[in-house]
């Protein structure tokens, strides 16, 4: 999740003047998810002990689900806002 947050922020920053595709929103969603996962790992470490980074199939699948859900939310907002006016063209 942190990798996606970092990449989306870099892409948004390089195109910040003309943020047609609302990459700022996408990077904020990714950073929110990254912070959520980090806090989850910290609390799990403090309460249960053990490893800080969990490398299991379930953790990997959860990361991909979070990534896909974030992209779906971004796409829905992008479709609703329709920044290029593609859906509202009369034709």
Secondary structure, DSSP 8 states (H G I E B T S, - for coil): -HHHHHHHHHHHHHTGGG-TT-HHHHHHHHHHHHHHHHHHHHHHHHHH-S-SS--SHHHHHHHHHHHHHHHHHHHHHHHHH-TT-STT---
